[in-house]
């Protein structure tokens, strides 16, 4: 079963650990504003990361993780 991704497709999923906000109108306004902002990660950055991870998987690069 292949589904097409859309920005709001997550809304059809069951939320198992969803936050609840006391002011649902404020939450709605914030989500609307966030939906109008540019993405935090540009598509080219994601593609670059995927390529580097694939190279690491082939043994051409290595990954150092910190945090």
FILOVEX-680077 format. One line per 4 residues: number of its first residue (from 1); their letters; for each residue x, y, z of N, C-alpha, C. Coordinates in Angstrom, 3 decimals, padded with zeros to 6 digits. Each point is the difference from the previous one (the first is absolute). Example, Ala and Ser with C-alpha at 12.3 -4.5 7.8 and 13.67 -1.06 7.14 Angstrom:
! FILOVEX-680077
1> AS> 013.190 -005.690 007.800 -000.890 001.190 000.000 000.900 001.200 000.000; -000.350 001.050 -000.720 000.820 001.190 000.060 -000.770 001.090 000.730 $
! end
This chain:
! FILOVEX-680077
1> XXXX> 000.846 -001.168 000.000 -000.846 001.168 000.000 000.897 001.239 000.000; 000.128 000.640 -001.108 000.830 001.191 -000.136 -000.875 001.244 000.078; 000.356 000.883 000.943 -000.758 001.239 000.152 000.862 001.166 -000.442; -000.625 000.994 -000.575 000.694 001.205 -000.412 000.113 000.933 001.198 $
5> XXXX> 001.200 000.527 000.223 000.204 000.917 001.113 -000.529 001.375 -000.355; -000.646 000.626 000.943 -000.455 001.375 -000.118 000.281 000.691 001.325; 000.180 001.324 000.005 000.323 000.688 001.256 -000.961 -000.297 001.148; -001.258 -000.214 -000.281 -000.970 -000.239 001.077 -000.306 -001.485 000.184 $
9> XXXX> 000.743 -000.886 -000.658 -000.314 -001.431 000.083 000.147 -000.559 001.410; 000.814 000.639 000.822 000.161 -000.467 001.377 -001.291 000.115 000.796; -000.883 000.883 -000.422 -001.247 000.207 000.741 -000.924 -001.209 -000.058; 000.169 -000.875 -000.983 -000.854 -001.183 -000.107 000.501 -001.152 000.879 $
13> XXXX> 001.166 000.153 000.601 000.571 -001.045 000.858 -000.523 000.125 001.421; -000.034 -001.118 000.700 -000.425 -000.005 001.389 001.119 000.550 000.874; -000.312 001.001 000.795 000.984 000.593 000.905 000.035 -000.765 001.307; 001.105 -000.684 000.267 000.100 -000.782 001.223 000.553 000.808 001.164 $
17> XXXX> 000.800 001.003 -000.283 000.592 000.817 001.058 -000.093 001.481 -000.371; -001.203 000.431 -000.304 -000.209 001.375 -000.435 -000.100 000.935 001.198; 000.560 001.176 -000.155 -000.110 001.028 001.035 -001.422 000.543 000.014; -000.431 000.415 001.160 -001.293 000.677 000.107 000.270 001.414 000.492 $
21> XXXX> -000.636 000.960 -000.624 000.198 001.395 000.351 -001.259 000.534 000.651; 000.178 000.782 001.033 -001.146 000.599 000.698 -000.757 000.953 -000.919; 000.726 000.757 -000.793 -000.609 000.974 -000.906 000.065 -000.547 -001.424; -001.028 -000.728 -000.400 000.022 -000.634 -001.321 -000.033 001.024 -001.127 $
25> XXXX> -000.603 001.141 000.215 -000.038 001.048 -001.034 001.404 000.566 -000.224; 000.733 000.228 001.076 001.377 000.475 -000.119 000.857 -001.047 -000.717; -000.179 -001.255 000.364 000.757 -001.077 -000.660 -000.301 -000.025 -001.494; -001.264 000.164 -000.352 -000.383 000.022 -001.419 000.670 001.162 -000.715 $
29> XXXX> 000.019 001.166 000.628 000.635 001.180 -000.609 001.500 -000.204 -000.180; 000.638 -000.588 000.994 001.445 -000.253 -000.091 000.288 -000.997 -001.115; -000.762 -001.087 -000.072 000.210 -000.993 -001.060 -000.229 000.608 -001.382; -000.970 000.884 -000.103 -000.250 000.684 -001.279 001.193 000.868 -000.383 $
33> XXXX> 000.522 000.760 000.974 001.152 000.860 -000.282 001.227 -000.839 -000.378; 000.243 -001.077 000.735 001.140 -000.868 -000.322 -000.137 -000.600 -001.395; -001.218 -000.303 -000.390 -000.240 -000.556 -001.328 000.292 000.970 -001.128; 000.063 001.282 000.312 000.271 001.020 -001.018 001.480 000.365 -000.095 $
37> XXXX> 000.806 -000.489 000.940 001.428 000.325 000.016 000.778 -000.925 -000.928; 001.163 000.427 -000.466 000.816 -000.878 -000.840 000.522 -001.177 000.825; 000.342 -001.094 -000.652 000.484 -001.176 000.729 001.328 000.294 000.711; 000.232 -000.694 001.108 001.253 000.154 000.730 001.162 -000.648 -000.745 $
41> XXXX> -000.300 -001.060 -000.725 001.015 -000.717 -000.773 -000.410 000.067 -001.468; 000.915 000.446 -000.825 -000.275 000.087 -001.425 000.111 -001.386 -000.645; -000.779 -000.282 -001.035 000.052 -001.309 -000.653 001.413 -000.396 -000.442; 000.785 000.951 -000.477 001.360 -000.314 -000.449 000.860 -000.492 001.163 $
45> XXXX> -000.219 000.555 001.201 000.752 -000.454 001.169 -000.352 -001.439 000.348; -001.279 -000.341 -000.105 -000.431 -001.372 000.283 000.590 -000.967 -001.026; 000.001 000.393 -001.251 000.568 -000.855 -001.048 001.502 -000.191 000.208; 000.692 001.066 000.407 001.429 -000.084 000.265 000.274 -000.967 001.157 $
49> XXXX> -000.804 000.091 001.051 000.154 -000.905 001.133 -000.232 -001.441 -000.421; -001.036 -000.238 -000.799 -000.270 -001.359 -000.469 001.180 -000.555 -000.800; 000.590 000.838 -000.844 001.145 -000.439 -000.804 001.195 -000.319 000.891; 000.241 000.839 001.021 001.129 -000.260 000.895 -000.228 -001.259 000.842 $
53> XXXX> -001.230 -000.222 000.449 -000.297 -001.215 000.762 000.145 -001.247 -000.875; -000.412 000.113 -001.254 000.169 -001.125 -000.920 001.485 -000.297 -000.212; 000.822 001.046 -000.130 001.443 -000.187 -000.159 000.588 -000.664 001.244; -000.491 000.375 001.171 000.464 -000.638 001.237 -000.412 -001.462 000.026 $
57> XXXX> -001.188 -000.279 -000.474 -000.471 -001.381 -000.061 000.838 -000.861 -000.927; 000.566 000.621 -001.026 000.880 -000.716 -000.940 001.438 -000.057 000.497; 000.273 000.616 001.146 001.345 000.008 000.551 000.896 001.080 -000.573; -000.556 000.944 -000.739 000.795 001.071 -000.614 000.197 001.188 000.953 $
61> XXXX> -000.840 000.122 000.988 000.077 001.059 001.002 -000.280 -000.620 001.348; 000.223 000.754 001.056 -000.375 -000.474 001.327 -000.789 001.073 000.708; -000.735 -000.427 001.018 -000.878 000.898 000.731 000.491 000.149 001.429; 000.111 001.229 000.442 000.292 000.280 001.420 -001.253 000.678 000.542 $
65> XXX> -000.581 -000.617 001.010 -001.214 000.553 000.607 000.320 000.526 001.378; -000.449 001.180 000.277 000.194 000.591 001.326 -001.330 000.461 000.566; 000.015 000.243 001.266 -001.234 000.533 000.559 -000.317 -000.579 001.345 $
! end
